[in-house]
């Protein structure tokens, strides 16, 4: 519910899935500098929307088998809990 309330009625605000992912903070930020490439956590985001996505994915990981399996696989690859949740939110 919170996610829909944050998105609002104007669906033109997010013309692509990438725009919505950037707003919710599940899309990482890539920085280039010469030969260096860094992929980092997105801090500039709508925190309420990010929290709503994280909470939804967290609850789905307990109830939906494919989400639970993907979460456990991410954790087995030594990803922290928050990173695994964000990755699932991007899916």
Backbone as a printed PyTorch tensor [residue, N CA C, xyz], in Angstrom:
tensor([[[  0.8010,  -1.1930,   0.0000],
         [  0.0000,   0.0000,   0.0000],
         [  0.8480,   1.2640,   0.0000]],

        [[  1.8910,   1.2730,   0.8000],
         [  2.7330,   2.4660,   0.8820],
         [  3.3860,   2.7340,  -0.4610]],

        [[  3.8230,   1.6700,  -1.1430],
         [  4.4730,   1.8460,  -2.4430],
         [  3.5280,   2.4980,  -3.4310]],

        [[  2.2910,   2.0440,  -3.4880],
         [  1.3220,   2.6380,  -4.4070],
         [  1.0160,   4.0750,  -4.0140]],

        [[  0.9490,   4.3580,  -2.7140],
         [  0.6950,   5.7200,  -2.2740],
         [  1.8520,   6.6380,  -2.6560]],

        [[  3.0820,   6.1300,  -2.5600],
         [  4.2480,   6.9290,  -2.9230],
         [  4.3340,   7.1540,  -4.4240]],

        [[  3.9230,   6.1660,  -5.2070],
         [  3.9880,   6.3060,  -6.6630],
         [  2.9810,   7.3290,  -7.1640]],

        [[  1.8320,   7.3880,  -6.5340],
         [  0.8090,   8.3410,  -6.9210],
         [  0.0060,   7.8600,  -8.1170]],

        [[ -0.8400,   8.7090,  -8.5970],
         [ -1.7270,   8.3870,  -9.7110],
         [ -1.0880,   8.6470, -11.0660]],

        [[ -0.0730,   9.4700, -11.1110],
         [  0.5420,   9.8550, -12.3780],
         [  1.5470,   8.7870, -12.8120]],

        [[  1.1320,   7.8810, -13.6850],
         [  2.0060,   6.8040, -14.1470],
         [  3.0520,   7.2970, -15.1510]],

        [[  2.8680,   8.4900, -15.6750],
         [  3.8500,   9.0820, -16.5960],
         [  5.1130,   9.5190, -15.8490]],

        [[  5.0300,   9.5950, -14.5420],
         [  6.1830,  10.0000, -13.7340],
         [  7.3320,   8.9990, -13.8630]],

        [[  6.9880,   7.7350, -14.0710],
         [  7.9870,   6.6810, -14.2510],
         [  7.7540,   6.0220, -15.6090]],

        [[  8.2840,   6.5960, -16.6820],
         [  8.0120,   6.0790, -18.0210],
         [  8.6380,   4.7120, -18.2940]],

        [[  9.7060,   4.3770, -17.5780],
         [ 10.3760,   3.0970, -17.7910],
         [ 10.5860,   2.4050, -16.4490]],

        [[ 10.7660,   1.0920, -16.4710],
         [ 11.0940,   0.3970, -15.2180],
         [ 12.3950,   0.9040, -14.5950]],

        [[ 13.3540,   1.3120, -15.4270],
         [ 14.6260,   1.8270, -14.9000],
         [ 14.4100,   3.1050, -14.0890]],

        [[ 13.4770,   3.9520, -14.5140],
         [ 13.1870,   5.1820, -13.7720],
         [ 12.5860,   4.8560, -12.4060]],

        [[ 11.6970,   3.8750, -12.3560],
         [ 11.1120,   3.4700, -11.0780],
         [ 12.1660,   2.8350, -10.1820]],

        [[ 13.0480,   2.0220, -10.7490],
         [ 14.1100,   1.3920,  -9.9630],
         [ 15.0520,   2.4370,  -9.3800]],

        [[ 15.3610,   3.4770, -10.1500],
         [ 16.2320,   4.5390,  -9.6530],
         [ 15.5540,   5.3060,  -8.5230]],

        [[ 14.2670,   5.5680,  -8.6550],
         [ 13.5320,   6.2940,  -7.6170],
         [ 13.4450,   5.4960,  -6.3220]],

        [[ 13.2570,   4.1850,  -6.4350],
         [ 13.1280,   3.3510,  -5.2410],
         [ 14.4710,   2.9510,  -4.6510]],

        [[ 15.5510,   3.1670,  -5.3700],
         [ 16.8730,   2.8890,  -4.8280],
         [ 17.3730,   1.4820,  -5.0260]],

        [[ 16.6720,   0.6680,  -5.8070],
         [ 17.1520,  -0.6970,  -6.0340],
         [ 18.1470,  -0.7620,  -7.1810]],

        [[ 18.1950,   0.2610,  -8.0140],
         [ 19.1700,   0.3010,  -9.1010],
         [ 20.4700,   0.9140,  -8.5760]],

        [[ 21.5990,   0.2500,  -8.7910],
         [ 22.8680,   0.8040,  -8.3120],
         [ 23.3300,   1.9770,  -9.1720]],

        [[ 24.2900,   2.7240,  -8.6540],
         [ 24.8910,   3.8400,  -9.3720],
         [ 26.2470,   3.3780,  -9.8900]],

        [[ 26.4980,   3.5870, -11.1780],
         [ 27.7890,   3.2280, -11.7600],
         [ 28.5710,   4.4980, -12.0250]],

        [[ 29.7990,   4.5370, -11.5360],
         [ 30.6700,   5.6980, -11.7380],
         [ 31.8930,   5.2840, -12.5300]],

        [[ 32.2130,   6.0810, -13.5490],
         [ 33.3790,   5.8330, -14.3820],
         [ 34.3860,   6.9540, -14.1680]],

        [[ 35.6530,   6.5950, -14.1410],
         [ 36.7070,   7.5770, -14.0560],
         [ 37.9600,   6.9640, -14.6780]],

        [[ 38.2340,   7.3570, -15.8880],
         [ 39.3860,   6.7770, -16.5690],
         [ 39.1830,   5.2990, -16.7980]],

        [[ 40.0380,   4.4810, -16.2170],
         [ 39.8980,   3.0310, -16.3580],
         [ 39.1670,   2.3910, -15.1850]],

        [[ 38.7280,   3.1840, -14.2580],
         [ 38.0650,   2.6700, -13.0620],
         [ 36.5540,   2.6880, -13.2520]],

        [[ 35.9130,   1.6170, -12.8160],
         [ 34.4600,   1.5250, -12.8670],
         [ 33.9880,   1.0310, -11.5120]],

        [[ 33.1180,   1.8030, -10.8510],
         [ 32.5950,   1.4370,  -9.5440],
         [ 31.0750,   1.3420,  -9.6020]],

        [[ 30.5460,   0.2890,  -9.0390],
         [ 29.0970,   0.1380,  -8.9050],
         [ 28.8010,   0.2420,  -7.4200]],

        [[ 27.9780,   1.2370,  -7.0590],
         [ 27.7710,   1.5390,  -5.6420],
         [ 26.2910,   1.6240,  -5.3010]],

        [[ 26.0260,   1.6440,  -4.0150],
         [ 24.6770,   1.7880,  -3.4700],
         [ 24.1410,   3.1820,  -3.7850]],

        [[ 22.8600,   3.2640,  -4.1210],
         [ 22.2310,   4.5500,  -4.4240],
         [ 21.7000,   5.1790,  -3.1450]],

        [[ 22.3170,   6.2920,  -2.7330],
         [ 21.8900,   6.9850,  -1.5140],
         [ 20.8010,   8.0190,  -1.8010]],

        [[ 20.8700,   8.6760,  -2.9420],
         [ 19.8770,   9.6930,  -3.2880],
         [ 18.6420,   8.9920,  -3.8470]],

        [[ 17.6560,   8.7730,  -2.9970],
         [ 16.4740,   8.0250,  -3.3990],
         [ 15.2950,   8.4060,  -2.5150]],

        [[ 14.1490,   7.9730,  -2.9000],
         [ 12.9540,   8.1440,  -2.0830],
         [ 12.9870,   7.0340,  -1.0270]],

        [[ 13.3380,   7.3690,   0.1800],
         [ 13.5610,   6.3620,   1.2220],
         [ 12.2900,   5.6110,   1.6080]],

        [[ 11.1660,   6.2880,   1.5640],
         [  9.9110,   5.6010,   1.8940],
         [  9.5890,   4.5400,   0.8550]],

        [[  9.8250,   4.8400,  -0.4110],
         [  9.5750,   3.8480,  -1.4580],
         [ 10.5580,   2.6880,  -1.3400]],

        [[ 11.8240,   2.9980,  -1.0500],
         [ 12.8210,   1.9390,  -0.8980],
         [ 12.4490,   1.0190,   0.2570]],

        [[ 12.0150,   1.6010,   1.3540],
         [ 11.6160,   0.8010,   2.5020],
         [ 10.4060,  -0.0720,   2.1600]],

        [[  9.4510,   0.4720,   1.4070],
         [  8.2670,  -0.3010,   1.0230],
         [  8.6530,  -1.4900,   0.1380]],

        [[  9.5630,  -1.2720,  -0.8120],
         [ 10.0300,  -2.3670,  -1.6760],
         [ 10.7650,  -3.4090,  -0.8420]],

        [[ 11.6510,  -2.9670,   0.0380],
         [ 12.4070,  -3.8950,   0.8750],
         [ 11.4730,  -4.7230,   1.7570]],

        [[ 10.4780,  -4.0870,   2.3390],
         [  9.5630,  -4.7880,   3.2220],
         [  8.7360,  -5.8090,   2.4470]],

        [[  8.2980,  -5.4240,   1.2540],
         [  7.5080,  -6.3400,   0.4090],
         [  8.3380,  -7.5640,   0.0220]],

        [[  9.5790,  -7.3430,  -0.3890],
         [ 10.4460,  -8.4490,  -0.7810],
         [ 10.7690,  -9.3270,   0.4290]],

        [[ 11.0100,  -8.7160,   1.5740],
         [ 11.2970,  -9.4770,   2.7920],
         [ 10.1440, -10.4220,   3.1240]],

        [[  8.9180,  -9.9270,   3.0370],
         [  7.7570, -10.7650,   3.3080],
         [  7.5650, -11.8280,   2.2380]],

        [[  7.8320, -11.4800,   0.9910],
         [  7.7220, -12.4700,  -0.0880],
         [  8.7510, -13.5820,   0.0760]],

        [[  9.9220, -13.2580,   0.6140],
         [ 10.9620, -14.2720,   0.7960],
         [ 10.5280, -15.3410,   1.7940]],

        [[  9.5950, -15.0110,   2.6420],
         [  9.0900, -16.0010,   3.5960],
         [  7.9440, -16.8220,   3.0280]],

        [[  7.2660, -16.3110,   1.9860],
         [  6.0470, -16.9560,   1.5090],
         [  6.1360, -17.5360,   0.1060]],

        [[  6.9330, -16.9360,  -0.7730],
         [  6.9800, -17.3510,  -2.1760],
         [  8.2390, -18.1950,  -2.4040]],

        [[  8.0720, -19.4210,  -2.8930],
         [  9.2290, -20.3190,  -3.0100],
         [ 10.3630, -19.7970,  -3.8940]],

        [[ 10.0600, -19.2310,  -5.0760],
         [ 11.1500, -18.7980,  -5.9550],
         [ 11.8890, -17.6080,  -5.3690]],

        [[ 11.1910, -16.7550,  -4.6230],
         [ 11.8500, -15.6150,  -3.9840],
         [ 12.7490, -16.1120,  -2.8480]],

        [[ 12.2540, -17.0560,  -2.0610],
         [ 13.0600, -17.6290,  -0.9840],
         [ 14.3190, -18.2920,  -1.5410]],

        [[ 14.1640, -19.0370,  -2.6330],
         [ 15.3080, -19.6970,  -3.2530],
         [ 16.3290, -18.6830,  -3.7720]],

        [[ 15.8510, -17.6130,  -4.4150],
         [ 16.7580, -16.5880,  -4.9310],
         [ 17.4650, -15.8640,  -3.7820]],

        [[ 16.7450, -15.6050,  -2.6930],
         [ 17.3450, -14.9640,  -1.5270],
         [ 18.4300, -15.8510,  -0.9200]],

        [[ 18.1270, -17.1200,  -0.7370],
         [ 19.1070, -18.0450,  -0.1620],
         [ 20.3220, -18.2120,  -1.0630]],

        [[ 20.1020, -18.1920,  -2.3740],
         [ 21.2230, -18.2730,  -3.3150],
         [ 22.1090, -17.0330,  -3.2080]],

        [[ 21.5100, -15.8650,  -3.0960],
         [ 22.2840, -14.6310,  -2.9500],
         [ 23.0710, -14.6450,  -1.6450]],

        [[ 22.4590, -15.1180,  -0.5690],
         [ 23.1540, -15.1980,   0.7130],
         [ 24.2860, -16.2230,   0.6600]],

        [[ 24.0830, -17.3120,  -0.0920],
         [ 25.1340, -18.3200,  -0.2410],
         [ 26.3330, -17.7610,  -0.9960]],

        [[ 26.0870, -16.7690,  -1.8320],
         [ 27.1780, -16.0920,  -2.5630],
         [ 27.7990, -14.9830,  -1.7230]],

        [[ 27.5130, -14.9860,  -0.4290],
         [ 28.0950, -14.0620,   0.5530],
         [ 27.6320, -12.6190,   0.4060]],

        [[ 26.4360, -12.4260,  -0.1490],
         [ 25.8710, -11.0840,  -0.1940],
         [ 25.2240, -10.7790,   1.1570]],

        [[ 25.3680,  -9.5450,   1.6470],
         [ 24.6820,  -9.1850,   2.8900],
         [ 23.1650,  -9.2120,   2.6950]],

        [[ 22.4420,  -9.2790,   3.7920],
         [ 20.9820,  -9.3360,   3.7360],
         [ 20.3990,  -8.1860,   2.9260]],

        [[ 20.8470,  -6.9680,   3.2000],
         [ 20.2730,  -5.8000,   2.5160],
         [ 20.5430,  -5.8320,   1.0230]],

        [[ 21.7220,  -6.2910,   0.6200],
         [ 22.0450,  -6.3760,  -0.8090],
         [ 21.1980,  -7.4500,  -1.4970]],

        [[ 20.9830,  -8.5570,  -0.8310],
         [ 20.1500,  -9.6180,  -1.3970],
         [ 18.7050,  -9.1450,  -1.5730]],

        [[ 18.2050,  -8.3980,  -0.5930],
         [ 16.8400,  -7.8690,  -0.6740],
         [ 16.7170,  -6.8650,  -1.8200]],

        [[ 17.7070,  -5.9680,  -1.9540],
         [ 17.6680,  -4.9960,  -3.0530],
         [ 17.7140,  -5.6790,  -4.4050]],

        [[ 18.5290,  -6.7250,  -4.5180],
         [ 18.5970,  -7.4600,  -5.7850],
         [ 17.2760,  -8.0960,  -6.1450]],

        [[ 16.5970,  -8.6410,  -5.1660],
         [ 15.2830,  -9.2260,  -5.4220],
         [ 14.2510,  -8.1540,  -5.7340]],

        [[ 14.3860,  -7.0020,  -5.1000],
         [ 13.4730,  -5.8920,  -5.4030],
         [ 13.6280,  -5.4130,  -6.8290]],

        [[ 14.8160,  -5.5170,  -7.3630],
         [ 15.0500,  -5.1110,  -8.7610],
         [ 14.4260,  -6.1090,  -9.7360]],

        [[ 14.2700,  -7.3480,  -9.2970],
         [ 13.6540,  -8.3460, -10.1710],
         [ 12.1690,  -8.0900, -10.2960]]])
